[in-house]
Amino acid sequence: MDDAPKDQAGLPRELRFLKTLVTILTVVMIAGVITITALLVIRLNDTGTAPVITVAPGDFDLPDGVGVTGFQLAGQHVIVIGDDGMVRVFDAESGAQVQELALPEG
């Protein structure tokens, strides 16, 4: 009754090809999930090499009456902009003032 050519397994050739494609897709998807899981485990268990430096504007000695309008961590230095128009650069570890610059008027 069925005129479709059959292979040795008794399935039509087109169905056998489709079955092979589904099997290959399944294997590739399983390999992908295993790879992504392994990469996540490796990445999340990485301790990192750079130390985390935590600083706050109150950690640095500013003149009395000067408020902080800007604060930035730049490598091993902390830049604090005061409301008096001065930019002060501090060492992040010791808290010592390294440089003081006046902002241009304007």
KETOR-405292 format. One record per atom (N, C-alpha, C, O): residue in three letters; residue number from 1; x, y, z. Coordinates in nm, 4 decimals. Layout:
N
  rest   nr        xx        yy        zz
   Ala  NUM         X         Y         Z
...
This chain:
106
  rest   nr        xx        yy        zz
   Met    1    0.0806   -0.1187    0.0000
   Met    1    0.0000    0.0000    0.0000
   Met    1    0.0857    0.1261    0.0000
   Met    1    0.0601    0.2187   -0.0771
   Asp    2    0.1881    0.1303    0.0869
   Asp    2    0.2739    0.2476    0.0962
   Asp    2    0.3837    0.2337   -0.0071
   Asp    2    0.4563    0.1343   -0.0079
   Asp    3    0.3967    0.3347   -0.0963
   Asp    3    0.4949    0.3283   -0.2044
   Asp    3    0.6269    0.3951   -0.1692
   Asp    3    0.7182    0.3959   -0.2517
   Ala    4    0.6400    0.4517   -0.0482
   Ala    4    0.7639    0.5200   -0.0094
   Ala    4    0.8751    0.4179    0.0077
   Ala    4    0.8532    0.3108    0.0644
   Pro    5    0.9963    0.4508   -0.0418
   Pro    5    1.1063    0.3562   -0.0258
   Pro    5    1.1429    0.3416    0.1210
   Pro    5    1.1405    0.4394    0.1958
   Lys    6    1.1765    0.2209    0.1625
   Lys    6    1.2071    0.1922    0.3024
   Lys    6    1.3498    0.1430    0.3130
   Lys    6    1.4014    0.0769    0.2229
   Asp    7    1.4147    0.1773    0.4281
   Asp    7    1.5485    0.1262    0.4509
   Asp    7    1.5396   -0.0037    0.5295
   Asp    7    1.4318   -0.0607    0.5463
   Gln    8    1.6564   -0.0500    0.5779
   Gln    8    1.6601   -0.1787    0.6450
   Gln    8    1.5849   -0.1785    0.7774
   Gln    8    1.5480   -0.2861    0.8244
   Ala    9    1.5601   -0.0637    0.8402
   Ala    9    1.4887   -0.0587    0.9676
   Ala    9    1.3377   -0.0622    0.9464
   Ala    9    1.2629   -0.0716    1.0436
   Gly   10    1.2930   -0.0553    0.8268
   Gly   10    1.1513   -0.0615    0.7987
   Gly   10    1.0831    0.0745    0.8015
   Gly   10    0.9608    0.0817    0.7898
   Leu   11    1.1604    0.1839    0.8168
   Leu   11    1.1031    0.3182    0.8185
   Leu   11    1.1230    0.3821    0.6825
   Leu   11    1.2199    0.3514    0.6131
   Pro   12    1.0330    0.4700    0.6437
   Pro   12    1.0547    0.5442    0.5185
   Pro   12    1.1824    0.6288    0.5294
   Pro   12    1.2194    0.6731    0.6381
   Arg   13    1.2482    0.6503    0.4163
   Arg   13    1.3755    0.7207    0.4143
   Arg   13    1.3656    0.8615    0.4741
   Arg   13    1.4551    0.9032    0.5477
   Glu   14    1.2594    0.9344    0.4438
   Glu   14    1.2408    1.0705    0.4962
   Glu   14    1.2252    1.0698    0.6486
   Glu   14    1.2768    1.1582    0.7169
   Leu   15    1.1535    0.9694    0.7017
   Leu   15    1.1336    0.9606    0.8458
   Leu   15    1.2643    0.9228    0.9158
   Leu   15    1.2928    0.9722    1.0249
   Arg   16    1.3423    0.8369    0.8547
   Arg   16    1.4723    0.7993    0.9109
   Arg   16    1.5647    0.9210    0.9156
   Arg   16    1.6366    0.9396    1.0138
   Phe   17    1.5639    1.0051    0.8098
   Phe   17    1.6446    1.1272    0.8052
   Phe   17    1.5998    1.2239    0.9141
   Phe   17    1.6837    1.2844    0.9810
   Leu   18    1.4700    1.2394    0.9329
   Leu   18    1.4167    1.3279    1.0362
   Leu   18    1.4560    1.2772    1.1756
   Leu   18    1.4904    1.3568    1.2631
   Lys   19    1.4511    1.1486    1.1957
   Lys   19    1.4892    1.0894    1.3242
   Lys   19    1.6374    1.1160    1.3533
   Lys   19    1.6734    1.1442    1.4676
   Thr   20    1.7225    1.1076    1.2522
   Thr   20    1.8648    1.1362    1.2683
   Thr   20    1.8870    1.2834    1.3040
   Thr   20    1.9684    1.3143    1.3911
   Leu   21    1.8155    1.3738    1.2377
   Leu   21    1.8286    1.5158    1.2678
   Leu   21    1.7862    1.5474    1.4112
   Leu   21    1.8525    1.6259    1.4790
   Val   22    1.6787    1.4887    1.4573
   Val   22    1.6314    1.5105    1.5942
   Val   22    1.7332    1.4572    1.6947
   Val   22    1.7569    1.5204    1.7976
   Thr   23    1.7930    1.3429    1.6666
   Thr   23    1.8943    1.2862    1.7557
   Thr   23    2.0168    1.3762    1.7635
   Thr   23    2.0701    1.3988    1.8721
   Ile   24    2.0622    1.4281    1.6493
   Ile   24    2.1773    1.5188    1.6474
   Ile   24    2.1455    1.6472    1.7235
   Ile   24    2.2287    1.6953    1.8004
   Leu   25    2.0270    1.7030    1.7032
   Leu   25    1.9858    1.8240    1.7742
   Leu   25    1.9831    1.8007    1.9250
   Leu   25    2.0258    1.8871    2.0016
   Thr   26    1.9341    1.6865    1.9678
   Thr   26    1.9295    1.6539    2.1100
   Thr   26    2.0694    1.6472    2.1698
   Thr   26    2.0931    1.6997    2.2785
   Val   27    2.1621    1.5829    2.0993
   Val   27    2.3000    1.5712    2.1480
   Val   27    2.3656    1.7091    2.1568
   Val   27    2.4351    1.7385    2.2540
   Val   28    2.3439    1.7926    2.0568
   Val   28    2.4026    1.9267    2.0568
   Val   28    2.3449    2.0102    2.1701
   Val   28    2.4195    2.0833    2.2352
   Met   29    2.2164    2.0021    2.1957
   Met   29    2.1540    2.0786    2.3037
   Met   29    2.2051    2.0325    2.4399
   Met   29    2.2307    2.1156    2.5270
   Ile   30    2.2200    1.9034    2.4597
   Ile   30    2.2727    1.8522    2.5868
   Ile   30    2.4165    1.8996    2.6064
   Ile   30    2.4532    1.9411    2.7164
   Ala   31    2.4983    1.8940    2.5010
   Ala   31    2.6364    1.9420    2.5103
   Ala   31    2.6397    2.0918    2.5420
   Ala   31    2.7246    2.1364    2.6192
   Gly   32    2.5494    2.1693    2.4839
   Gly   32    2.5428    2.3122    2.5110
   Gly   32    2.5062    2.3429    2.6553
   Gly   32    2.5663    2.4307    2.7172
   Val   33    2.4093    2.2720    2.7089
   Val   33    2.3688    2.2934    2.8483
   Val   33    2.4836    2.2567    2.9427
   Val   33    2.5083    2.3275    3.0403
   Ile   34    2.5532    2.1478    2.9146
   Ile   34    2.6669    2.1083    2.9979
   Ile   34    2.7782    2.2130    2.9903
   Ile   34    2.8393    2.2458    3.0920
   Thr   35    2.8046    2.2654    2.8710
   Thr   35    2.9085    2.3668    2.8539
   Thr   35    2.8739    2.4950    2.9284
   Thr   35    2.9590    2.5507    2.9977
   Ile   36    2.7514    2.5423    2.9153
   Ile   36    2.7090    2.6650    2.9833
   Ile   36    2.7144    2.6469    3.1344
   Ile   36    2.7586    2.7367    3.2061
   Thr   37    2.6703    2.5327    3.1828
   Thr   37    2.6759    2.5061    3.3270
   Thr   37    2.8204    2.5049    3.3765
   Thr   37    2.8501    2.5618    3.4815
   Ala   38    2.9096    2.4413    3.3028
   Ala   38    3.0507    2.4366    3.3427
   Ala   38    3.1118    2.5767    3.3426
   Ala   38    3.1862    2.6114    3.4343
   Leu   39    3.0816    2.6569    3.2413
   Leu   39    3.1349    2.7931    3.2365
   Leu   39    3.0827    2.8783    3.3511
   Leu   39    3.1580    2.9572    3.4083
   Leu   40    2.9560    2.8641    3.3856
   Leu   40    2.9009    2.9386    3.4988
   Leu   40    2.9669    2.8984    3.6297
   Leu   40    2.9997    2.9841    3.7119
   Val   41    2.9863    2.7693    3.6495
   Val   41    3.0504    2.7223    3.7726
   Val   41    3.1932    2.7751    3.7809
   Val   41    3.2356    2.8214    3.8868
   Ile   42    3.2675    2.7690    3.6715
   Ile   42    3.4048    2.8182    3.6705
   Ile   42    3.4079    2.9681    3.6973
   Ile   42    3.4884    3.0159    3.7772
   Arg   43    3.3200    3.0419    3.6304
   Arg   43    3.3203    3.1881    3.6431
   Arg   43    3.2755    3.2340    3.7819
   Arg   43    3.3331    3.3278    3.8371
   Leu   44    3.1758    3.1708    3.8376
   Leu   44    3.1240    3.2130    3.9672
   Leu   44    3.2146    3.1718    4.0827
   Leu   44    3.2085    3.2325    4.1896
   Asn   45    3.2978    3.0710    4.0641
   Asn   45    3.3908    3.0291    4.1683
   Asn   45    3.5232    3.1036    4.1618
   Asn   45    3.6093    3.0829    4.2473
   Asp   46    3.5417    3.1903    4.0618
   Asp   46    3.6644    3.2680    4.0476
   Asp   46    3.6708    3.3719    4.1585
   Asp   46    3.5789    3.4522    4.1747
   Thr   47    3.7805    3.3701    4.2354
   Thr   47    3.7938    3.4639    4.3462
   Thr   47    3.8368    3.6013    4.3001
   Thr   47    3.8178    3.6987    4.3730
   Gly   48    3.8930    3.6123    4.1838
   Gly   48    3.9384    3.7414    4.1335
   Gly   48    4.0743    3.7765    4.1922
   Gly   48    4.1148    3.7219    4.2949
   Thr   49    4.1436    3.8672    4.1267
   Thr   49    4.2765    3.9033    4.1716
   Thr   49    4.2832    4.0439    4.2284
   Thr   49    4.3724    4.0739    4.3077
   Ala   50    4.1917    4.1300    4.1899
   Ala   50    4.1961    4.2684    4.2370
   Ala   50    4.1239    4.2803    4.3711
   Ala   50    4.0116    4.2321    4.3861
   Pro   51    4.1883    4.3443    4.4681
   Pro   51    4.1204    4.3632    4.5966
   Pro   51    4.0105    4.4686    4.5838
   Pro   51    4.0200    4.5613    4.5034
   Val   52    3.9095    4.4525    4.6626
   Val   52    3.7991    4.5482    4.6622
   Val   52    3.8301    4.6565    4.7646
   Val   52    3.8550    4.6277    4.8817
   Ile   53    3.8284    4.7811    4.7191
   Ile   53    3.8554    4.8935    4.8069
   Ile   53    3.7220    4.9618    4.8369
   Ile   53    3.6504    5.0034    4.7458
   Thr   54    3.6902    4.9726    4.9634
   Thr   54    3.5674    5.0416    5.0019
   Thr   54    3.6051    5.1716    5.0709
   Thr   54    3.6796    5.1732    5.1689
   Val   55    3.5525    5.2790    5.0177
   Val   55    3.5785    5.4111    5.0738
   Val   55    3.4483    5.4894    5.0771
   Val   55    3.3544    5.4602    5.0031
   Ala   56    3.4446    5.5889    5.1642
   Ala   56    3.3291    5.6779    5.1741
   Ala   56    3.3819    5.8199    5.1881
   Ala   56    3.4941    5.8383    5.2355
   Pro   57    3.3060    5.9196    5.1490
   Pro   57    3.3536    6.0574    5.1587
   Pro   57    3.3923    6.0968    5.3009
   Pro   57    3.4813    6.1800    5.3184
   Gly   58    3.3291    6.0405    5.4015
   Gly   58    3.3609    6.0735    5.5398
   Gly   58    3.4938    6.0174    5.5878
   Gly   58    3.5386    6.0508    5.6975
   Asp   59    3.5580    5.9324    5.5073
   Asp   59    3.6855    5.8739    5.5460
   Asp   59    3.8027    5.9712    5.5298
   Asp   59    3.9139    5.9413    5.5733
   Phe   60    3.7791    6.0862    5.4682
   Phe   60    3.8874    6.1787    5.4347
   Phe   60    3.8685    6.3096    5.5097
   Phe   60    3.7566    6.3566    5.5306
   Asp   61    3.9831    6.3677    5.5499
   Asp   61    3.9807    6.4919    5.6271
   Asp   61    3.9629    6.6109    5.5352
   Asp   61    4.0535    6.6458    5.4595
   Leu   62    3.8469    6.6731    5.5415
   Leu   62    3.8190    6.7954    5.4679
   Leu   62    3.8183    6.9115    5.5670
   Leu   62    3.7911    6.8913    5.6854
   Pro   63    3.8477    7.0322    5.5204
   Pro   63    3.8413    7.1475    5.6108
   Pro   63    3.7006    7.1624    5.6706
   Pro   63    3.6016    7.1208    5.6105
   Asp   64    3.6940    7.2218    5.7887
   Asp   64    3.5653    7.2430    5.8560
   Asp   64    3.4741    7.3283    5.7686
   Asp   64    3.5171    7.4277    5.7102
   Gly   65    3.3491    7.2884    5.7605
   Gly   65    3.2491    7.3634    5.6854
   Gly   65    3.2447    7.3322    5.5373
   Gly   65    3.1625    7.3895    5.4658
   Val   66    3.3301    7.2431    5.4885
   Val   66    3.3330    7.2079    5.3460
   Val   66    3.2524    7.0804    5.3264
   Val   66    3.2780    6.9785    5.3907
   Gly   67    3.1550    7.0875    5.2371
   Gly   67    3.0751    6.9700    5.2046
   Gly   67    3.1259    6.9033    5.0777
   Gly   67    3.2034    6.9619    5.0021
   Val   68    3.0823    6.7832    5.0559
   Val   68    3.1244    6.7060    4.9389
   Val   68    3.0169    6.7178    4.8317
   Val   68    2.9003    6.6870    4.8563
   Thr   69    3.0568    6.7630    4.7110
   Thr   69    2.9639    6.7680    4.5984
   Thr   69    2.9945    6.6611    4.4950
   Thr   69    2.9092    6.6285    4.4124
   Gly   70    3.1163    6.6058    4.4987
   Gly   70    3.1540    6.4996    4.4058
   Gly   70    3.2553    6.4073    4.4698
   Gly   70    3.3368    6.4487    4.5522
   Phe   71    3.2484    6.2814    4.4300
   Phe   71    3.3333    6.1788    4.4913
   Phe   71    3.3576    6.0715    4.3868
   Phe   71    3.2626    6.0193    4.3283
   Gln   72    3.4864    6.0372    4.3621
   Gln   72    3.5175    5.9375    4.2603
   Gln   72    3.6388    5.8564    4.3017
   Gln   72    3.7385    5.9124    4.3474
   Leu   73    3.6313    5.7254    4.2861
   Leu   73    3.7447    5.6367    4.3085
   Leu   73    3.8130    5.6157    4.1742
   Leu   73    3.7510    5.5675    4.0794
   Ala   74    3.9413    5.6521    4.1661
   Ala   74    4.0171    5.6407    4.0412
   Ala   74    4.1440    5.5618    4.0694
   Ala   74    4.2461    5.6198    4.1064
   Gly   75    4.1386    5.4312    4.0524
   Gly   75    4.2549    5.3463    4.0786
   Gly   75    4.2870    5.3452    4.2264
   Gly   75    4.2044    5.3041    4.3080
   Gln   76    4.4060    5.3898    4.2614
   Gln   76    4.4483    5.3946    4.4010
   Gln   76    4.4290    5.5333    4.4616
   Gln   76    4.4802    5.5619    4.5699
   His   77    4.3553    5.6189    4.3919
   His   77    4.3307    5.7539    4.4405
   His   77    4.1808    5.7796    4.4509
   His   77    4.1005    5.7200    4.3790
   Val   78    4.1453    5.8690    4.5415
   Val   78    4.0069    5.9118    4.5572
   Val   78    4.0021    6.0605    4.5299
   Val   78    4.0805    6.1371    4.5860
   Ile   79    3.9108    6.1014    4.4442
   Ile   79    3.8951    6.2422    4.4093
   Ile   79    3.7696    6.2927    4.4778
   Ile   79    3.6608    6.2384    4.4588
   Val   80    3.7859    6.3986    4.5586
   Val   80    3.6742    6.4576    4.6313
   Val   80    3.6618    6.6027    4.5871
   Val   80    3.7578    6.6794    4.5944
   Ile   81    3.5422    6.6395    4.5409
   Ile   81    3.5159    6.7779    4.5012
   Ile   81    3.4344    6.8418    4.6115
   Ile   81    3.3248    6.7965    4.6446
   Gly   82    3.4893    6.9469    4.6673
   Gly   82    3.4215    7.0157    4.7766
   Gly   82    3.3333    7.1276    4.7257
   Gly   82    3.3495    7.1748    4.6132
   Asp   83    3.2392    7.1701    4.8099
   Asp   83    3.1510    7.2795    4.7697
   Asp   83    3.2210    7.4157    4.7766
   Asp   83    3.1595    7.5187    4.7487
   Asp   84    3.3499    7.4161    4.8140
   Asp   84    3.4283    7.5392    4.8137
   Asp   84    3.5028    7.5588    4.6821
   Asp   84    3.5823    7.6520    4.6699
   Gly   85    3.4783    7.4716    4.5827
   Gly   85    3.5407    7.4842    4.4515
   Gly   85    3.6791    7.4233    4.4436
   Gly   85    3.7546    7.4544    4.3515
   Met   86    3.7136    7.3387    4.5363
   Met   86    3.8457    7.2749    4.5364
   Met   86    3.8312    7.1254    4.5074
   Met   86    3.7379    7.0595    4.5531
   Val   87    3.9262    7.0754    4.4304
   Val   87    3.9336    6.9321    4.4011
   Val   87    4.0499    6.8769    4.4821
   Val   87    4.1636    6.9220    4.4683
   Arg   88    4.0205    6.7799    4.5658
   Arg   88    4.1235    6.7210    4.6502
   Arg   88    4.1429    6.5742    4.6109
   Arg   88    4.0469    6.4987    4.5954
   Val   89    4.2694    6.5366    4.5954
   Val   89    4.3041    6.3993    4.5584
   Val   89    4.3673    6.3337    4.6804
   Val   89    4.4633    6.3853    4.7376
   Phe   90    4.3117    6.2190    4.7195
   Phe   90    4.3595    6.1456    4.8364
   Phe   90    4.4087    6.0087    4.7946
   Phe   90    4.3632    5.9538    4.6942
   Asp   91    4.5018    5.9529    4.8714
   Asp   91    4.5436    5.8152    4.8532
   Asp   91    4.4342    5.7254    4.9121
   Asp   91    4.3903    5.7474    5.0250
   Ala   92    4.3907    5.6254    4.8370
   Ala   92    4.2774    5.5429    4.8801
   Ala   92    4.3105    5.4584    5.0027
   Ala   92    4.2231    5.4345    5.0860
   Glu   93    4.4338    5.4133    5.0151
   Glu   93    4.4682    5.3249    5.1262
   Glu   93    4.4980    5.4012    5.2550
   Glu   93    4.4472    5.3668    5.3617
   Ser   94    4.5809    5.5051    5.2440
   Ser   94    4.6222    5.5759    5.3656
   Ser   94    4.5279    5.6899    5.4019
   Ser   94    4.5200    5.7282    5.5186
   Gly   95    4.4570    5.7445    5.3047
   Gly   95    4.3684    5.8581    5.3305
   Gly   95    4.4404    5.9909    5.3307
   Gly   95    4.3796    6.0942    5.3586
   Ala   96    4.5708    5.9901    5.2996
   Ala   96    4.6488    6.1135    5.2984
   Ala   96    4.6191    6.1936    5.1719
   Ala   96    4.6020    6.1376    5.0636
   Gln   97    4.6134    6.3259    5.1879
   Gln   97    4.5879    6.4120    5.0735
   Gln   97    4.7134    6.4183    4.9872
   Gln   97    4.8231    6.4431    5.0372
   Val   98    4.6963    6.3954    4.8564
   Val   98    4.8075    6.3929    4.7636
   Val   98    4.8188    6.5260    4.6892
   Val   98    4.9290    6.5762    4.6667
   Gln   99    4.7042    6.5826    4.6514
   Gln   99    4.7056    6.7037    4.5701
   Gln   99    4.5773    6.7812    4.5929
   Gln   99    4.4743    6.7245    4.6292
   Glu  100    4.5850    6.9125    4.5710
   Glu  100    4.4675    6.9976    4.5836
   Glu  100    4.4677    7.0936    4.4656
   Glu  100    4.5677    7.1605    4.4392
   Leu  101    4.3557    7.1001    4.3948
   Leu  101    4.3437    7.1853    4.2760
   Leu  101    4.2206    7.2736    4.2897
   Leu  101    4.1189    7.2320    4.3452
   Ala  102    4.2307    7.3958    4.2388
   Ala  102    4.1161    7.4858    4.2378
   Ala  102    4.0413    7.4687    4.1063
   Ala  102    4.1035    7.4639    4.0002
   Leu  103    3.9100    7.4594    4.1117
   Leu  103    3.8289    7.4539    3.9911
   Leu  103    3.8245    7.5916    3.9267
   Leu  103    3.8156    7.6916    3.9980
   Pro  104    3.8305    7.6000    3.7948
   Pro  104    3.8233    7.7296    3.7289
   Pro  104    3.6840    7.7901    3.7457
   Pro  104    3.5836    7.7189    3.7470
   Glu  105    3.6800    7.9217    3.7585
   Glu  105    3.5513    7.9912    3.7712
   Glu  105    3.4805    7.9892    3.6364
   Glu  105    3.5433    7.9972    3.5309
   Gly  106    3.3498    7.9784    3.6427
   Gly  106    3.2778    7.9842    3.5167
   Gly  106    3.1570    7.9090    3.5129
   Gly  106    3.0885    7.9073    3.4106
